[in-house]
Amino acid sequence: MAVRNGGDLVVETLSALGATTVFGIPGQHALGLFDALSRSDLRFVSSRVENNSAFAADGFSRATGQVGVLFLSTGPGALTALAGLQEAYATGVPMVVVASQIPIEGLGARRRGMLHQLDDQKASAANVTKSQRLIQHASGIPSAIQDAWTEAISSPMGPVWLEVPQNVLLNPVMVPAVEDALAEPYDNPPRTELVKEAVRWLAAAQRPAIIAGGGTRRGGAEADLLALAETLRSPVICTPGGNGAFPWNHELSLQSWIEDRHTTEVLEDADVLVVVGSSLGEVTSNYFTLQPRGRIIQIDAEPRVLESNQPALGIRADAGQALAALNEALGEALTASPRSTPDWHEPDWHEPDWHGQGPEQLVAETLAKVAARLDAQDLAMERRFMADIRAAVPAGMQTFWDMTISAYWAWSCWDAKSGQFHSAQGAGGLGYGYPGAIGGAVGLGERVLAVSGDGSAMYSIAELATARQHNLPVTWLIVDDGGYGILREYMVEAFGKATATELAGPDFVKLAESFGVPARRTAPDGVRQALEESLAAEGPNVVVVEATIGLFAPTHLGV
């Protein structure tokens, strides 16, 4: 038999836990890890920049619901991935990160001058991962990875960091081959007394409203959210991270116009506001202008989120478990009699009444007001552009959006239909769209769409080589306005001029073709046809639109 080493223990454990795919880039201290890959059934997808490897593992996880696995080399390689991990950490994406380390005798306070040496590598990851582990003995590898996997998939989900020294990965081991491994998420139910109190509030509410954040999707709470909203006849608005958690065209859906003052006013007027899987952060609060006048019930798996921006009845729980418990308790409250439940104080149930309006009428009128506000602005090209993209993309296709003006539009106006909407708004860094889509295409085995601006595209342009090497079905829409368009808008609005926002860029069509990736250029009014043809093609391709896309006027300024 071939001599097995610590690297074999890593890949054996990952395989036993259900991993199928690994993203990353080889490195000197990680050679034992990558050599072991050649003896496993794991598929390896090598990016060209470590940060993009992290984004790809993130996109793989979001698209498939599986754990993303990332292999990193020591020092510069590990550090380069941190911005990508910040996005996964902020958004709650489960990932297991295995980083190599210098030989074990170099660890500690001494500076021995080893290549890639850091004083404390895992400390660098502390701000962007749930936990960090250093494995110093081969026999500890299987259990450490199993524990990390369990932590990654337990709500609040997120990336978990392990590192293994070079010699632990390379040295022969006596540890037998890993035969099985089991990782089950920790239970995270709501406290009973908090559920009862929430039900009392909701049953007595006349104007309940719901904000569905990204935690709603991470917790698989879509069905329970729909049931709760229909029971309460409550308007529902989704944050950008929660986009798709509630049916877009439902009569109670305020869609995702979270940045419009008209929807902000509805949320402020609610006498009970249920916030699920959101911190009520900058975007969700319409840039901290949201000032609810009623009571707030806030549900989140991350305790640090609870009441971080508004006082609330904080319920620390997985969104799916919490909404299921609320639905069950509400059902019991509506059907129970005082005799059958002597310890239950029957709630004072009210039909919703928004100052003489029903909630369905309120939602319709609010969306009409949003549309009228847009009608009053010179945005015909932008609105048609976004509508044409939506028309070209099949209903079930998953889309990945970078931090670009088109994505800012999509946060509010994109109907995910039966697909899924993924964006980088968790941490807000540039470069997520294309490598995230690569990970999604790898995991799904089907075509996905990435949308970037020319500025963000340059962060991940090298991944055209990855897409070509693996012949991945990714269509990349690049909207080229010659600079950082959203920063240009912000600076002109604030200072009357823009500074350092203009960019000298490549010919994206020729650049893509130099990678062997078919590409085409189109005007904004041709984007639908160009996308329809590209989305029906084989392998990777690129569509470039040279246009300056404006953003709708902000409603939070001066409030």
N, C-alpha and C positions, 0 to 999 in steps of 0.2 A: 504494500500500500504506500501511496505517496505520503510524505511527511506532512502533517497538518500543523498549522501555526495559529497564532491568535487571530489573524485575519479570517481564517476559516470559521472560528467560533462566532465572529461577528456576522458573517453572511449566513451561516447556518441558523443562527437565532432569528435573524430578520426573516428568512424564508419560513421558518416554523411559525412565526407570528402572522404570516400572510402577506408579507411584502412581495411585490412582483417587479418593482422598478426602482432604480437608484439614479439620482442626478448628482453631478459633481464634476471635478477636474482632478486628475492624478497629481501627486506630488511626492517629493523625495521621502519624507517620513511616512507616507501612506502607502508605500509600494507593497508592503505585505497585505494590506487591505485590498488593493486592486488586483494583486496576483490571485488572492482567494476568490475574487469575483469570477475569474476564468474557470474555476472549478464549481461554479454554482449555476442555478437556473435564473438568477436575477438578471433582468435587462438593465444595461447601463447606458445612460444618455449623457454624453459629455458636452457641456456648454463651452463657451469660449471665455467667459468671465464668471467668477464665482458668484457675484451678486445675481447674475442671471440664472445660475444654477438654483439659487435659493428661490427666486421668483418662479422658476419652472416647477420645482417641488411643491411650492404653494399652489400653483395653478392646477397641478395634477390632483392635489388633495381636494381643492374646491370642486373640481369638475366631477370627481369620482366618489367623493365621500370617504376615500381611503386615507391612510397615513402617508404623507410625503416623506421620502427618505433622502437625505443629503449627505454625501461624503465630501469632506474638506481636508485640504492639506494644512500644515502648520503655519502659524505666523501670518504672512501676507495673504495667503489664500483664505484662512479663517476670517481675518479682519475684513477682507473685501466682501464677504457674504453678509455682513452684519446689517446693512441697510435693507436687504431683502428679508432678513429675519425680523426686522422691526415691523414690516408690513404684516407678516404672518402672525406675530405676537399681538399687534394692535387689533387684528381682525379675528383672532381666535382660530387659526388654522392649525390642525394637528400635524406635527412634523417631528421626526427623530433625526437629529443631526449628529453624525459621527465625525469628529475631527481628530486628526493625528496629533502627536505631540513629539517634542524632542525626546531622546533617550532618557530613561527614568533617572539616570544618575545626574542629569543636567537640571532636574527640577529643583525648585527651592529658591533661596535668596541669592545664590552665587551666580555671577555672570561669567559663564565659561566660554562665551564667544561662539556658541553653536549657531549654525545657520537657522534662521527663522525664530530664534529664541525670543520669548516674551517673559516678562517677570511673572505674570499670572494670566495665561491665555483665557481660561474660562471666566475670569473676572471681566474680560472685555465683552463677553456675551451676556453678562448678568442683566443688562437693561433690555434685552431683546428676546429672552427665552424664559420659560417658566422655571427651569432649574438647570443646574450644571453639575456634572459628575466627572471625576477623574478616576479612571480604572487603572489600577497599578499592578494587577495580577490577572493572568489569563483565566484562571478559574472563576473570576468575578464577572467575566464578560456576559455570559448568558443572562444571569439574574439582573444585572444592571440594565441591559437593553430591554428586558421584559418589564422592569419597573418603569423605565423611561417611556416605553410604549403605552403602558397603563396611564401614566400621568398625562401624556399627550392627548389621549382620547377622552379623558375625564373633564367634565365641564368645571371651570372654563377651559376649553381646549386651547392648545397652543404648541409652539415648538419647544423641544427639550434637547439639551446639549449634553453630549458625552465626548470625552476625549481619551485616546489611548496612545501611550508612548510608542515610539518606533520599535523598540526592541520587544515590547509586549506583543506587537502585531507580527513581528518576524520570527521570534523564537519558537522552536518546536514545542508542542504541548502534549501532556499526558491526558488532558481532559477528553473524555469520549465525545463523539459527534453528538450534536444537539438533536434529539429525536422529536421533541414537542415543546411548545411554549404557549402559554395562555395569558392574554391580557384582556381584562374586562374593565370597562369604565366604572369609576366609583359612583355610587348612587348619590344624587344631589337633589332630594325632594324638598318642597317647601315645608315650613313649620305649620302644624295644624292650626294653631291659634291665629297665625297671620292670615291663613286662607279664610278662616271664619270671619275675621275682621274685614278683610277685603270684600267678601261677599255681602256683609252688612252695608258697606259703603256703596257697592254697585247696585244692590237691590233698591236702595233708597235714592239712587241718582236719577235726576231728570235729564241730564245732558252728559252722559258718559262718552268719552272718546278714547281712541287707542292709537299709540305710536308703536309701530313694529320695527325694531332695529335688527341689526345683523345677527344678534343672538337668537332671534326667532328662527331664522334659517338654520343656524348651526345646531339648534336644539331640535330640528325636525318638527317644529310646532305649527306648521301651516294649517293642518286640518283642525287643530284645537283653536287656533286663532279665528278661523272662519266660524266655527261653532259658537265661540264666545261672542263675536261681533253680531251674529244673527240672533242670539239669545237676547242680548242687550239692545239690539238695533242701534249699534254704536258706529259712528264714522271711524274709519281706519285710514291712517296715512303711513306709508312706508318710508323709512330713511333710505339713503343710497345703499347702505349695506343690507337693508331689509327688502330691497326691491325684489318683487316676486313672491314675497311671503303671503300676500293677499291678492285675490283676483283683481286685475287692473280695472275691468269694466263692471265690477260688482256695484250695485246701487248704493252701497255704503262706502265705496272706495274713493278717498281723496287722492288716490294714486301716489305720486312721490313729489308733489309740489311743496316740498318742505321749506324752500327758501322764499316762498311767496307770502306777503303779509296777510292776504286774505285767509290762507289756511292757518297761519299763525294766530289770527284772531279767533278762529274756531277753537283751536286748542286752548287758548287763553280763557275762553268762555265756558269750557267744560267744567261741570261741578265735580266730576271725578275723571282724572286723566290716568289711564293705564299705560305705562311705559314698559315695553317688553324688550329686553336685550339691547338697551341703548343707555348711554351715559347722559343723554340730553346735552351732548357736546356742541361744539361750535356750529357745525352745519345744521344739525337737527334742531337746535334752538334758534334757527335763523340768526346766527352769529350773536347769540346771547341776548337777543331782544325778546325772546319768549318769556312772559311773566304770567304764569298760570294763576288764576284767581281762585280756582277750586283746589280740591285735595288731589294728591298724586299717589298712585300705587306704582312702585317701581320694582320690576322683577329682573334680576340679573344673576348669573352664576358667579361673577367676579365681585367679591365684597367691596373692593376699592371703588367700584363704580357707583354703588348705592349712595344716594343723597350727595353725590359729589358736586352737583350743580343746583339742586333744588331739594328742600325738605320733603320727605315722602314717607309712606309706609313701605320700608325697604324689605323686600323678600329675596333673600339669597337662595337661588335655586336654578336648576336647569330650566330653560324656557318651556320645553316640551312637558316636563313633569309639572311645572307650576300651572300652566294653562289647563292641562288635563285635570288637575286637582280643583282649580277654580270652576271648571265646567261641571264636574261632578257635584261639588258643593252647591253651586247655583241650582242645579237640577233638583237636588234634595230640598233646598230651601223653597223652591217654587211648588213642590208637590207635598211637602210634609205638613202635618197638622201639629199644633202644640201638644195634643194628647200622645201622638206617636213618638214625639221627641221632646220629652219634658225639659231636657237641659238646653234646648235650642230656643233662642229668642227669635221668633219668626220675623224676618225682615219686612220692612214697610215698602212693598214693591210699587214702583211708579213706572208708568209708560213714559217713554222719552218725549220731551217737549222743549224744543229749542225756540222759546219765546213765540209760541203759536205755530211753529213749523214742525213737521216731522223730520227725522234725520235724513231720510232719502231726499226730500226737497232741499234741505240745507246743503247736502253734498252736491246736488245738481247745480244749485245756484252759485255755490262757491267755485266750482270748476268753471262755470260760465264767467264769473268775475275774473278768474285767472286768465282765461282765454281772451277776454276783453282787454285786460292789461297788455297782453302780448300783441293784440291787434293794434293797439295804440302806438306801438314801436315799429321801427323800420326793420323788421325781422323776417320778411317773406322768404328771402333766400335761405336763411338758416333753418326756418321751420320746414321748408320743402326738403332741404338737404337731409335733415334728420328723419323726416317721413320717408324719403326715398331709401335711406339705409334700412329702416325698419321694414319697408315693403320688400326689399331684396333678400333679407335674411330669413331663411325658413323658420317656422314657428318654434321648432324644437332645438335650434342651434344655440350653443353656448357662445357668449361673447365676452371679450376681455378688453378693458378700457384703461388707457394710460391717463396720466394727469394732463389733460389737454382740453381745450374749450369744447370740443365735441363731447367729451366725457362729462363735462359740467352740465351740458344740455341733457345728456342721457340720464344723469342722476335724477333729473326731474321729469323727463318726458318719455323715457324708454319703457315700453311695455314688453316685459320679458317673455310674455306668452307662456309656452310650455318649455322654453329653454331656461337658461340661467344667466344672470347678469353678474359679472365680476369686475370690480374696479379697485384702484389702489388708494381709496379714500381713507383706509385705516390709518396709515402713517403719512400718506400723501407724497411719497417719493416718486421721482421720474424713472421711467424705464420698465415698468411692470408689464405693460400690455402684451408685447410680443413674446417674451420668455414665458409669461404666465400662460399664454395661448399654446405655446409649444408643449408645456406640461399637460395642459388639457387635452391636446390632440393625442399625445402619447397615451394618456390614461383611457380616453374614450375610444380611440381608434376610429374617429370620425372627424369631419371638418369642423373647425371653429373659426371665429373671426377675431382679429386683434385690431384695435383702433388706437393710433398714436398721432401726435403732432410731429413736425420735423425736429423740434428740439428734443423731445423724449425719444424719438426713434433713434437718434444718434447714441443714446445710452445702450441700446441693445442691437445695433446694426450688425455686429459680429455674429449674432445668432442666426443670420441668414445661412451661414455655413452649417450650423446645427440642423436647421430645417431641411437643407438640401441633403446633408449626409444621411439623415434618417428618412428622407422623402415624406415629410410630415404634412398632413392636409391642413395647412394653416393659410388663410388669406389675410394679408396685412394691409389695412387701409391706412395710408399716411396722408394726413392733411397738412400740406406744406404752406405756411404763411411767412416763411423767411425769418422766423424768430420765435421767442417765447411769447406766444400770442396773449395768453392770459395775463402775464406780467406786464406786457405792453399796455393792455387795457387798464390794469390797476394803476400803473404809474401815470398814464395820461389823465386818468380820472382824478388822481390825488395831486399831481404836480404840474399838469399841463403839458408834460413831455415825458418821453420814455428814455431811459439811459441803460445801455448795456443789454438791451433785449434783442437786438438784431443779430442774425447769425448768417455767416457764410456757410452754405451747405452744399452737399453733392447733388448731382443729378441722380435721384433715387432710382429711376428706371434703369439707367446704365449701370449703377452700382449693384442693384439686384441681379441684373443679367450677368454681371461679372462673376457672381456666385453660382450661376447656372439656374437662377430662379426667374421664371417668366414674370414680366412686369408690364404695366401699361399706365398711361397718363390720361386723365379725363378732366373736363370741366365739372363744376358742381352739378349742373343739370344733367350730366351723363353718368352720375355715380350709380344710379340704380342698375342700368344696363351693364356697366362695367363690373359691378359686384355680382350680379346674377350670373354672368358668364364665368367669372373667376371662381365663384362658389361651386359651380358645376364642374370645374376642372379637376385634374389629378395633381397630387403633390402640392408643394408650397407655391404661392404666387403673391404678387404685390400690386396694389392699386394706389396710384398717387393722384391726389387732387390738389392742385395749386389754387388756394383760395384763402381769403381772410374771413374767418368766421367770427361774427360778433356774438356777444353774450347778452342775454336779456338784462334789463336794468335791475340793479339790486334794490330790494325793498327795505333792507334793514338800516340803511344810512339815514341819519337824522331822526330815527324813531326815538 
